[in-house]
Amino acid sequence: MTGGMYNKRRIGRQYERAAGEYLASLGYEIVEYNFSCRMGEIDIIAQDEEYLVFCEVKYRSGRMMGHPLEAVGSKKQQVISKCAVYYLMAKGLGEVPCRFDVVSVEGKEIILIKNAFAYAGR
């Protein structure tokens, strides 16, 4: 892995941890960070009351690249949805209420969008 890629991943992990701490402050119980499977990755998996929540964390240092929430397009939603189904099957969880949240980190501002998108699998 090149130095630039490693540094970007390390910075991303820092923002994911900050997002996780924010979610925990709201009462979420963090189940797992960076769940990976062959379909992709989910940044944070957490429990929020009865919901198992699959969270995508997006960060930007400024608006030149657009708002972080704009970065979760339909393709990314499909990847997260497929990973979520795989996670549920791998953990033997069956029919549990789930939702997809997005956490936007922009500078020091953190915004949570609950139910940011619906299941987008095929």
GINOR-V562904 format. One record per pair of residues at least 24 apart in sequence whose ideal C-beta (glycine too) atoms are under 10 Angstrom apart, sorted by sequence separation. I is the first residue (numbers start at 1). J is the second residue. D is the distance in Angstrom with one decimal. If there is no record, write none. Layout:
# GINOR-V562904
I/J/D + I/J/D
This chain:
# GINOR-V562904
19/43/7.4 + 20/44/5.5 + 29/53/9.7 + 33/57/9.6 + 56/80/5.9 + 9/34/9.9 + 19/44/6.5 + 23/48/7.9 + 28/53/6.8 + 30/55/9.3 + 55/80/9.1 + 77/102/9.7 + 20/46/7.6 + 54/80/5.9 + 76/102/9.7 + 16/43/5.2 + 17/44/9.4 + 19/46/9.9 + 28/55/8.5 + 54/81/8.3 + 15/43/9.0 + 16/44/6.4 + 72/100/8.9 + 54/83/7.4 + 13/43/9.4 + 23/53/8.1 + 54/84/4.7 + 72/102/5.4 + 12/43/8.4 + 53/84/9.8 + 71/102/9.0 + 23/55/6.9 + 52/84/8.4 + 72/104/9.3 + 54/87/7.6 + 69/102/5.8 + 71/104/9.1 + 23/57/9.6 + 54/88/9.7 + 68/102/7.9 + 69/103/9.5 + 70/104/9.6 + 85/119/8.3 + 20/55/8.4 + 22/57/9.8 + 52/87/8.6 + 68/103/8.6 + 69/104/5.2 + 84/119/7.6 + 19/55/7.1 + 40/76/8.5 + 52/88/7.8 + 68/104/4.1 + 80/116/9.8 + 81/117/8.5 + 84/120/9.9 + 85/121/5.9 + 19/56/9.5 + 20/57/8.3 + 42/79/8.9 + 43/80/8.9 + 67/104/7.2 + 68/105/6.8 + 69/106/9.5 + 80/117/8.2 + 81/118/8.7 + 82/119/9.8 + 84/121/8.0 + 19/57/4.5 + 40/78/9.1 + 41/79/8.1 + 42/80/5.9 + 45/83/9.5 + 68/106/5.9 + 81/119/5.1 + 82/120/8.6 + 83/121/9.6 + 16/55/8.9 + 18/57/8.5 + 19/58/9.2 + 39/78/9.1 + 40/79/4.0 + 41/80/8.7 + 42/81/9.9 + 45/84/8.4 + 52/91/9.3 + 67/106/7.7 + 77/116/8.7 + 80/119/9.3 + 81/120/4.5 + 82/121/5.5 + 16/56/9.9 + 17/57/9.4 + 19/59/8.3 + 39/79/6.2 + 40/80/7.1 + 77/117/4.9 + 80/120/7.7 + 81/121/4.1 + 82/122/8.4 + 16/57/4.9 + 18/59/8.7 + 39/80/9.1 + 40/81/9.8 + 42/83/5.0 + 52/93/7.1 + 68/109/10.0 + 72/113/9.0 + 76/117/9.1 + 77/118/8.3 + 78/119/9.6 + 79/120/8.8 + 80/121/9.3 + 81/122/8.7 + 15/57/6.0 + 39/81/9.2 + 40/82/7.0 + 41/83/6.7 + 42/84/6.7 + 45/87/6.7 + 69/111/7.8 + 77/119/8.5 + 78/120/4.8 + 79/121/9.7 + 15/58/8.6 + 16/59/8.7 + 39/82/4.4 + 40/83/5.1 + 63/106/7.9 + 68/111/8.3 + 74/117/8.6 + 77/120/3.9 + 78/121/6.6 + 13/57/9.7 + 15/59/4.3 + 38/82/9.6 + 39/83/5.2 + 42/86/9.5 + 52/96/5.3 + 53/97/9.7 + 54/98/6.7 + 55/99/9.5 + 56/100/7.4 + 57/101/9.7 + 58/102/6.5 + 59/103/8.9 + 60/104/8.1 + 61/105/9.8 + 62/106/7.9 + 67/111/9.6 + 69/113/6.4 + 72/116/6.7 + 73/117/9.7 + 76/120/8.9 + 77/121/9.1 + 78/122/7.2 + 12/57/7.8 + 14/59/9.1 + 15/60/9.8 + 37/82/8.3 + 38/83/9.3 + 39/84/9.6 + 42/87/7.0 + 51/96/8.2 + 52/97/7.1 + 53/98/7.2 + 54/99/7.6 + 55/100/7.8 + 56/101/7.6 + 57/102/7.8 + 58/103/7.3 + 59/104/7.5 + 60/105/7.8 + 61/106/8.0 + 62/107/7.9 + 72/117/7.0 + 75/120/9.0 + 12/58/9.8 + 37/83/5.6 + 39/85/8.8 + 40/86/9.3 + 45/91/9.5 + 50/96/8.1 + 51/97/5.1 + 52/98/4.9 + 53/99/5.6 + 54/100/5.3 + 55/101/4.8 + 56/102/5.0 + 57/103/4.9 + 58/104/5.5 + 59/105/4.0 + 60/106/5.3 + 61/107/7.1 + 74/120/6.5 + 12/59/7.3 + 36/83/8.1 + 37/84/9.9 + 39/86/6.2 + 50/97/5.4 + 51/98/6.4 + 52/99/8.0 + 53/100/7.5 + 54/101/7.4 + 55/102/7.1 + 56/103/7.3 + 57/104/8.1 + 58/105/7.1 + 59/106/6.9 + 60/107/8.3 + 69/116/7.4 + 11/59/8.1 + 35/83/6.8 + 37/85/9.8 + 38/86/8.2 + 39/87/10.0 + 49/97/9.1 + 50/98/10.0 + 51/99/5.2 + 53/101/5.3 + 54/102/10.0 + 55/103/5.6 + 56/104/9.5 + 57/105/6.6 + 58/106/8.8 + 59/107/9.0 + 35/84/9.1 + 37/86/4.8 + 47/96/9.6 + 48/97/9.9 + 11/61/9.5 + 37/87/7.3 + 51/101/9.1 + 35/86/8.9 + 48/99/8.0 + 59/110/9.4 + 35/87/5.9 + 37/89/10.0 + 15/68/9.7 + 37/90/7.5 + 45/98/9.7 + 48/101/8.1 + 57/110/9.4 + 58/111/9.9 + 32/87/8.5 + 35/90/9.2 + 46/101/8.3 + 58/113/10.0 + 31/87/9.5 + 35/91/9.8 + 44/101/8.6 + 55/112/8.6 + 56/113/9.6 + 42/100/9.4 + 55/113/9.8 + 32/91/9.6 + 43/102/9.6 + 44/103/7.5 + 55/114/9.9 + 31/91/9.3 + 43/103/8.0 + 56/116/7.6 + 53/114/8.2 + 55/116/9.0 + 56/117/9.0 + 53/115/9.5 + 51/114/9.0 + 51/115/9.4 + 54/119/9.8 + 48/114/8.1 + 28/101/9.0 + 23/101/8.3 + 23/103/7.0 + 22/103/6.9 + 19/101/9.9 + 39/121/9.8 + 19/102/9.8 + 20/103/8.7 + 22/105/8.4 + 19/103/4.2 + 28/112/9.3 + 18/103/9.0 + 19/104/8.8 + 25/110/9.7 + 19/105/6.0 + 26/112/7.1 + 16/103/8.6 + 18/105/6.3 + 23/110/9.2 + 15/103/8.8 + 22/110/4.8 + 26/114/9.8 + 16/105/8.8 + 21/110/9.2 + 22/111/9.4 + 23/112/7.2 + 15/105/4.9 + 18/108/9.2 + 22/112/7.2 + 14/105/9.6 + 15/106/10.0 + 19/110/6.5 + 18/110/7.0 + 19/112/8.5 + 15/110/9.2
